[in-house]
Each structure stands twice: as C-alpha cells, then as structure tokens.
C-alpha cells in the first residue's frame, strides 16, 4: 500500500494561496492511498492573536478546506489527512481532518497544545482511530508526539498507521518517532512544514517510520517535498517480539497506577 507525506511552506494567513499550492502538490500523490499534509497547512501556524485564528476557522464538513480535500480525495480515490483550524460552536480547535473518496471520515482535535496554542485553542478530549477497510489509522497532531500515551493509546485502539500532521520547531521529534513506532509496532507518517514565522523556524524533516523503528524516509530540512512509500500495513498487526514476548499481553496494567 502506498502512503505519502507532503512537506510544504504555507503562506501565513493565506488560505486561498495555500489551498491552491497544496492542490498542486497533491497532484503528485495520485498513486497513494493515504496522504498526510502538515498541521495548519492552509493558514500558517504562529497566530499573533485569537482573531487571526477565528478568521480562518472552518466547519469540518462544509468549510473550503474540507470541500477541496474531499474533491481531490474523490478524484484520486484516496484518503487525505490535513491540519486546520476547526470551529465547533464558539470554540476553536487545532484539528486534523481526515477525508476519503466517500466524504469526511473524521476530525480529530489536538489533545496536547503547545505554547501559545493554549491562548487560542481548546484541547481535544479523545484520540481517534478510523477503519479504512483493510487498514486502521490513528490521528495525531504535532506536540502529541511528546507524550508516549498518545501513540500507545492509538495502538491499543487498533491503529496500524499514525497520521501525524506537524509544525515542528523543536529538533527532537524525528528521532523520537523511532521509539514511538518501535514500542508500539506501528507505522507513522509525520508531515511537517518548512519556513519561518515571527521568530519560529520549522525544521522540515518529515518522516515515514516503520514498525521496527526504521526511518524509511526523512525529508530535507529546508525544501518542499512530496514523498510516496510502499509499505505493508499488516506488519503492524504482529505485536510479538519473540516466541515469549508480546508488547500488548506483556503489559502489567495492575502495576501502572500513577495518573
């Protein structure tokens, strides 16, 4: 099965321009079944006030970003995960939309907010795993990676692949995903952005990580890239380390008492 990540440089507050650019990049992914775009790919990330985020917030089904991605997914018969500002009632979330050729699959609200995001967004309250027929995907946004509970929860919910939209500024995530995937025997597609905004420099290095912790592909730090990789997602169903150890059944849940 072919999966793809898209590393791009959004224009701050330039939603129409960003959607046009993303659509162009997505033309290169038509052979992939699943594609992941960065966190807040359509707006830029480093909002200076809540009004900027509010201006570009969208409904997960009817917003311009959702409509465009649904059209592309339908045309290419694929699934696309992408970060955007979601508005539910009067509340804003840093969310990841997942659409497919039959429409919207899910919208995940980021659980672990980073730095100034806490000024603009509310944290999500649940992780999400979706069944896409023969595979199961879990959703994650950027700073969720820092908490091992995120990927562990997705694994226990049955995810084979983690779809990870990111705007990474800290240098640790690419190497940390090696451990996250190894300890859960899952794939991860981390799609980051490049460029700078108001003092934040984004590190690029989008990455596809294997169930054994191998770095299948890592993108450069400062250039846009579309990368497609062929994987066997069923490898993620095998949680045996050897004849006597299984990473699920070996968990000593009665010992894990600290919350």
C-alpha positions in Angstrom: 0.0 0.0 0.0 1.3 3.4 -0.9 1.4 6.3 1.6 2.6 9.8 1.1 3.7 12.8 3.1 3.7 16.4 1.8 6.2 18.9 3.2 5.4 22.4 2.2 5.8 26.1 3.2 2.4 27.7 3.9 1.8 31.5 3.5 0.8 33.0 6.8 -3.0 33.7 6.7 -3.0 33.0 3.0 -5.7 30.3 2.9 -6.6 30.6 -0.8 -3.0 30.6 -1.8 -2.2 27.7 0.4 -5.1 25.6 -0.8 -4.0 26.2 -4.4 -0.5 25.2 -3.6 -1.5 22.1 -1.7 -3.8 21.1 -4.6 -0.8 21.3 -6.9 1.4 19.2 -4.6 -1.4 16.7 -4.2 -1.4 16.1 -7.9 1.9 14.2 -7.3 0.3 11.8 -4.9 -2.5 10.4 -7.0 -1.0 6.9 -6.7 -1.0 6.9 -2.9 -3.9 5.5 -0.9 -3.2 7.8 2.1 -1.6 11.3 2.1 -0.7 13.4 5.1 -0.4 17.2 5.0 1.2 19.4 7.8 -0.5 20.9 10.8 -2.4 24.1 9.8 -1.2 23.7 6.3 -3.8 26.1 5.0 -3.3 29.0 7.3 0.2 29.1 8.7 0.8 28.4 12.4 2.1 31.3 14.5 -1.1 33.3 15.1 -0.4 36.6 16.8 -3.9 36.9 18.3 -7.1 34.8 18.5 -8.8 37.0 15.9 -6.5 35.7 13.2 -7.3 32.1 14.1 -11.0 32.9 14.4 -11.0 34.5 10.9 -9.8 31.3 9.3 -11.7 28.7 11.4 -13.9 26.3 9.5 -16.6 23.7 9.8 -15.2 20.2 9.3 -17.7 19.3 6.6 -18.6 22.5 4.8 -15.5 24.7 5.1 -13.5 25.5 1.9 -10.6 23.3 3.1 -12.8 20.3 3.6 -14.6 20.7 0.3 -11.4 21.0 -1.6 -9.8 18.0 0.0 -12.9 15.9 -0.4 -12.9 16.7 -4.1 -9.3 15.7 -4.5 -9.7 12.5 -2.5 -12.7 11.6 -4.5 -10.9 12.2 -7.8 -7.8 10.2 -6.7 -9.7 7.5 -4.7 -7.5 8.2 -1.7 -7.6 9.4 1.9 -6.1 12.8 2.9 -5.3 13.9 6.4 -4.5 17.6 7.0 -4.4 20.2 9.8 -6.7 23.1 10.0 -8.5 25.5 12.5 -11.8 23.9 13.4 -14.7 25.8 14.9 -17.3 23.9 16.9 -19.9 26.3 18.3 -17.8 29.2 19.7 -14.7 27.0 20.4 -11.6 26.8 18.3 -9.5 23.7 17.9 -6.2 22.8 16.3 -7.5 19.8 14.4 -6.7 17.3 11.8 -9.3 16.5 9.1 -9.4 13.1 7.5 -11.4 12.8 4.3 -11.8 10.0 1.8 -13.4 9.3 -1.6 -16.8 8.9 0.2 -16.5 12.2 2.1 -15.4 13.1 5.6 -14.1 10.3 7.7 -13.1 12.1 10.9 -11.9 15.3 12.5 -9.5 15.0 15.4 -9.0 17.8 17.9 -5.4 18.1 19.1 -5.1 16.9 22.7 -1.7 18.3 23.7 -1.4 22.0 23.0 2.0 23.6 22.6 3.0 27.0 24.0 0.8 29.9 22.5 -1.7 27.5 21.1 -3.2 27.5 24.7 -4.2 31.1 24.1 -6.3 30.3 21.1 -7.4 26.7 21.1 -9.2 24.3 23.4 -7.7 20.8 23.9 -9.3 17.8 22.4 -10.8 15.2 24.7 -10.3 11.9 22.8 -8.0 10.1 20.3 -9.5 8.7 17.2 -8.9 5.6 15.1 -10.7 5.0 11.8 -11.2 1.8 9.9 -10.4 2.4 6.2 -11.4 -1.1 5.1 -8.3 -3.3 5.3 -6.3 -0.8 7.4 -6.8 1.2 10.6 -5.4 4.7 11.0 -4.9 6.8 14.1 -4.7 10.6 14.1 -2.2 12.8 15.9 -1.2 16.5 15.7 2.4 17.8 16.3 3.1 18.0 20.1 1.0 14.9 20.8 4.2 13.0 19.8 5.9 14.2 23.0 3.6 12.2 25.2 4.1 8.4 24.8 0.5 7.9 25.9 -0.7 9.3 22.6 0.8 6.6 20.4 0.2 3.9 23.0 -3.5 4.8 23.1 -3.8 4.7 19.3 -2.0 1.3 19.2 -4.4 -0.1 21.9 -7.3 1.3 19.9 -6.1 -0.8 16.9 -4.2 1.7 14.7 -1.8 0.3 12.1 -0.6 3.7 11.0 -0.4 7.0 12.8 -1.2 10.0 10.6 0.8 12.8 12.2 0.4 16.4 10.9 3.0 18.7 12.4 4.6 22.1 12.5 7.7 21.1 14.4 10.1 23.7 15.8 11.8 21.5 18.4 14.5 19.2 17.0 13.6 16.1 18.8 10.5 14.6 17.1 12.0 12.8 14.1 14.3 10.7 16.2 11.7 10.2 18.9 9.3 8.7 16.4 11.7 5.9 16.1 11.0 4.9 19.7 7.3 5.7 19.4 6.9 3.3 16.5 9.2 0.6 17.9 7.5 0.4 21.2 4.1 0.2 19.6 5.0 -1.7 16.4 3.2 0.8 14.2 3.9 2.9 11.2 3.9 6.7 11.4 3.7 9.4 8.7 4.9 12.7 10.1 4.3 15.5 7.7 6.0 18.8 8.8 6.4 22.2 7.2 9.4 24.4 6.4 10.0 28.2 6.6 9.8 30.8 9.4 7.0 32.8 11.0 7.6 35.6 13.6 10.7 34.0 15.0 9.7 30.4 14.7 11.8 28.2 12.4 10.2 25.0 11.2 12.6 22.1 11.0 11.2 20.1 8.0 12.4 16.5 8.2 9.1 15.0 7.5 9.4 11.3 8.1 7.9 7.9 7.4 8.8 5.5 10.2 8.5 1.7 10.2 7.1 -0.7 12.7 10.6 -1.7 13.7 11.6 1.9 14.3 13.4 2.2 11.0 13.5 5.6 9.3 12.0 4.6 5.9 12.4 8.2 4.6 13.3 11.5 6.1 12.8 14.8 4.1 15.3 17.6 4.0 15.2 20.5 6.5 14.5 23.4 4.2 12.9 22.4 0.9 9.4 21.3 0.0 9.0 17.6 -0.9 6.3 15.1 -1.8 7.3 11.5 -1.0 5.5 8.3 -1.7 6.4 5.0 0.0 5.1 1.5 -0.4 4.5 -0.3 2.9 2.9 -3.4 4.3 0.5 -2.1 7.0 -0.3 -5.7 8.1 3.1 -5.8 9.7 1.6 -3.6 12.4 -0.8 -6.4 13.4 2.1 -8.5 14.7 2.9 -7.4 18.3 5.2 -10.4 19.1 8.8 -9.5 19.9 9.7 -13.2 20.0 8.1 -16.5 21.0 7.6 -15.4 24.6 7.1 -11.7 24.5 4.1 -9.7 23.1 4.0 -5.9 23.7 0.3 -6.0 24.4 -0.1 -9.1 26.6 3.1 -8.4 28.5 1.8 -5.1 29.8 1.4 -5.2 33.6 -1.6 -2.9 33.8 -2.1 -3.6 37.5 1.3 -2.0 38.2 0.7 1.2 36.2 -1.1 3.1 38.9 0.1 6.7 38.6 -2.1 9.1 36.7 
